[in-house]
Amino acid sequence: MHKFKVIHTIKEVRQCIKEWRKEGLSIGLVTTMGYLHEGHKSLIDRASEENDKVVVSVFVNPIQFGANEDLNTYPRYIERDAKICEEARANLVFNPESKEMYFEDAATYVNVEGLTTGLCGAKRPGHFRGVCTVVSKLFNIVTPDKAYFGEKDAQQLAVIKRMVKDLNFNIEIVGCPIVREKDGLAKSSRNTYLSVREREEALCLNKSLKKAKEILTKGETYSDKIRKTIEEEITKVPSAKIDYIEIVDSLSLSPVEKIEKSVLIAIAVYIGKTRLIDNFTFEKEK
């Protein structure tokens, strides 16, 4: 029989993990900030296929939000999240309070340099320090064999992989494909902020990336031309404000002027007040 529970303390998580380890069971971890959608569910599904037990963390992490970001309004609905996790055959939801995760006088943070300077890192100072700190804490609490992250947050995935390598975490990081709505919009918890009109206008992100992919496939190699193609498509939409359009090396995340190997094309766009991201990776044929 499938056992499932929601717990709120580190002590309880560690007790569960201890019992599973005694039985020789493998453990998968999916870290989330809640308000789960099909993208999250695809991570949990993959984790349950590849591990004996699955832990899902649901924690809106305060230290990865900037001063003017949406910490207070970020959607929270633990009952709904727990139901989705149970249906996806997760075994445990860890839903701590902030005071459970952080001491008041906490003085230690995890910071990955280099990879965090561009893309979202340039626009959200301190964001990745917050992400790396909470993820490393969750890794220490859960001690998973594998941890699952979505490719929509491409920079986050690269940063987590680097952190795991540098800090010798004995954990396999598994990147999972972007899950989209039928009309192409990447699934995001922040999509709930969009009005009906904005939801329609948000399609410009995926449309612009499709145009970029078309000209890349036809042989275009100059980043400036690809960036211009994306910009032209997005600026057709009145409510869209470009945060960034970046074409970077897939591994180092450093900007490239001419495409000669695998690149990540990543964008962040405000639709009204809602910041959305999307991306794709392009491998140039030899």
N, C-alpha and C positions, 0 to 999 in steps of 0.2 A: 504493500500500500504506500502511496506517495505521501510522505510527511512534509508539512509546510508550517512555518511559523514566522511571525514578525517579532524581532527583539530590539531592544533599545540601548543595551549596555555592552561595552567592550568585554567585560567579564563573561557575560553569557555567550558572546560569539566565540571567545577562546575556549570555553567549556565544550561547545558543540564541535569545534575544529579538533579538539583533543580526542573526543570520542570517535570522530570519523577517521582520524589518523591511526588510532588503535586498530581499526577495522581494515586499514590499508587502502582507504578510498581516496580517489583523486578529486581535487577541488578546483572549480572554475569560479572566477570573480567577474562581475559586471558592475562597474562604478557608474552611478547616475546621480543627477540632481532631482530625480522624480519627474512627475507629470509625464509618465511614460507614453510613448507612441510606438508605431510599428517598427521604427528603426531600432529602438531599445529592445523590443520583443525579438527582433532578428538576432541580436547579440545573445540574449538569454537562450533562445532556441539553439544557437550554435554551441553555446557553453554546455547546455544539457545533453547535446549529442556527443560531446567530446570528453565529458567528465562524469564521475559518479555522483557528485554533489555540486550544487550551484548556489553561490551567495550573491545577492544583489544588494548593493548599498544604495540607499535613498537618502541623500543628505545635501541640502542646499548650502554649499560651502561659502561662508561669509568672506573668507580672505582672498577669494579669487574675483570678487566684485570691486570695481572702482567706485570712487566717491559719488559719481552721478549715474551709476548703473542701477539695474532693476532688482536689487536684492530684496527689497520689501514687497515688490509686486510679482516676483517670480512665482509662477503657479505651483501650489502645493495641494496634493490630494492623495494622502497615503492609503486610504481605503481602496480607492480605484487602482492605485499602483500595485498594492498587495494582491488584488484580484488578478491583474495582468500577469504578475510574477508567478502566481500559483498555477494559472492556466498554461503558462509556458514551462511548467515543471521545474521552477526554481525550488530550492529547499528551504532557503532562509532569506529573509529581508532584514538587513541591518539599518535601522532608522534612528540614528542618535540625535540628541540635542547638541547644540554648539558647545555647551559647557562639558559635555561628555568627550568631545573630540579635542578641545583646546583648553589648556590651563590658562587662568587669567594672566599669569606672569610668564607665558610661553616666550622663549627666547631663541628657538631653533626653527629655521626654515630651510627648505631645499630649493636651490636655484640652479637651473641649467643655463649656462651662458652660450652665446653664439647663435644657436638655433632659435632662441626666443627674441632676437633683436628686431626681426622684420615681421611682415604680415600682421596678424592680430597682436603680437607682442609689442610692436611699435605703437599701436593705437590704444593698447590697454596696459599701461605700466603696472607691473606687479601681478598681473593676471596669472602668468605661468608659474611664478613663485608660489602662488596660492594653490594652483592645480597640482604642482609637483609635491608640495608639502602634504596636502590631503591624500593624494594617491599613495605616497610612500608610507603614510600612517596606516592607510587601509591595507596595503601590502603586508605591513608588519603585524597587523591585527588578524587578518584572514589567512596569511601565508598560503596563497593559492598556487597551484601548479601552472595555471594559465589565467591570463586576464584579457578581456575582450573590449576593444575600442572601435568606434566607427570611423571610417575613412572620411566622413564629412568634415570632421575636425582634424584635417591632415597635419597641421602644425603640431597640434596636441599629441597626435599619434607618434610623430617623429621625435618629439621632446621626451615622451614617456619611454620610448625605445632606448633613447640615449641615456636617460636617467638609470634605467634598469641595467644597462651595460656598465656604466660608470660606477654604480654603487653595488655591483655584484649581487643583485637580486636574482635568486634562482627561480625565475618566473618567465614563462614564454608569453610574449605579447602578440596577440592575434588581432590583425586589422580586418574589419568586416565592411563589405560594400555599402555605399550610400543607398538608403531606401527612399523612394520617391512616391509622391502622389501620382495618380493616373495621368495628370496633366504635366508632370515633370518637376513640380516643386519639391525640393528636398524636405523630408520630414524634419520638423523641429518643434520643441516645446514652445518656442516663441511665436510660432505661426498662429497661436490662439490670440495674440495681440492684434492681428490684422483685421481691419474692417472688410466687408464683402468686396468693396472696390479695391482696397489694397491687396487683398488676397489674389485678385485677378492680375493686378499690376506686378506682383512679386514674381510672376512667371518670366519676367524679363531676365532674371538671373540665369535660369536654365537655358533660355533662348539665346542669350549672348554667348554662353559657353558652347552651345551647339554650333553657332556660327564660327567661333574660333576653331573648333575641332575640324569643321569643313575645310577652312583655308589651310590648316596644318596638314591635313590629309592630302591636300592638293600640292603640297610642297613648300608652303611659306615657312621661312625659318627666322625671320626678324621679329623680335619681341615687340618692338614699337608698333608694327603693323597689326599684330594680333591684339595688342592692348587697345589700339584705336578701333578695331572691329567690335570688341566687347563694349567699349565706351559708347559707340554710336547706337548700339542696340539698347543699352540701359537708359541713355538720355532721351529716348523716345517717350519714356514714362514720366509724367509730370511730378509724381510724388517721390521718385527715386533720387537718392543722393549717394554718389559713390564714395565709399570710405577708402577702399584700395582695390587696384587690379594689379596682381603680381604674377610674374613668370619667373620661377626659381628652379634651381637644380633640385631634383627629387630627394636627394640624400642630404646635401649640405644646407638646403633652403636659401642659398645665396643667389642673388639676382643674375639672370643670364641675358645677354644682348642678342646672341644668336643661338638657335636651338640645334645642338649637335648630339645630344643624348636625352635620357629621360628627364622630363620637366613636369613640375606641378604648376598648373594654371589655377590660381585661387583668387576669389573675389569676396569682398564684403560690401554690402549695399544697405543703406537705410531706406526702407519703404515707410514713409511717414516717420514715426518715431522708433520703428522696430528694425533692429540691425540683424540682417540675415547673411549667412555665408554659404558658399558653394564652391566646388572645385572639380577638376579632373586631372588625371595623370596621362601624359602623352609620351609614348616611346617612339623615337624617330627610327624608321627602318634603316638598317645598315646598307 
